[in-house]
């Protein structure tokens, strides 16, 4: 009579996360360019928070002063990572023109943002976004008062150095 005794041990692997390791937890970043010779000013901030293994919330704010306009734009987006680099995004965005206006009189724009993005590496992202406006503002696109913007499709990138 033969008796076979087998013993084994399993090692539990940590849960797999689709978020890049640099995007888990809370992250706050910002930048500003010095005022140009013609008075342009550009500043921004971003607060990111990894909610789960594959979802991140992002609060962004941008202040821009151009020759003809002064704006503050902010968005609250959710990013759902499909893998470690590719993600879908969606949320809301609001923009207000602050030049030469009194309180309560500033033109504003509110809309939905949706799109997808790709983290090329930790310092470079590429995003394709669609912005659908909910209201019919008197303000134009990208600081231009004369370019009507009911909706926009943009391809952008961010390079950190």
Phi, psi and omega in degrees: 000132179252138176239125179249123176246125179241133177239144180213162179219137176250145177250121181283126179280147176295154180300141180281135179245137175277340180288136172301147184301335180285351184249007177273152182079203183255135179223134178233126178225163177194163176203163176209146175260147176295153179301135182278177180296335180260008174093005177295140177227135179223123180222150176206160174219159177213130175244121180243142178219123177281108184281317181218191182296334183228010182232139180226140173258145183221125174251124181238149174220139181227134172240126180227134172237118178253185179299315187257353185207163177224126187225152166232127181233138180221146178221150174238114186238150169249133177245127177247114182280126177276329171211195186290346183236328186263133180217155171259149179223155178194153179169202181238155181219142176228144179223141179227137175270128186248000184280135173048042179229157177262165181304132180082356183250357185288137173292145181219163180225135177231138180199172174266148175236134175216156180167198177217158182217166181218125175274100181297313172205177183301342182252001183218124174236152175232132181228141171246120185232146170245133180241116181252121184280140177266333179245174181248080186284160177273000181266152182264189185273143171050043176085359180260123182286339188259000179257107183292140183224081174285331178200156180216146173243120184235146172243120184221170177213161175225127180241120178265132176219000000 
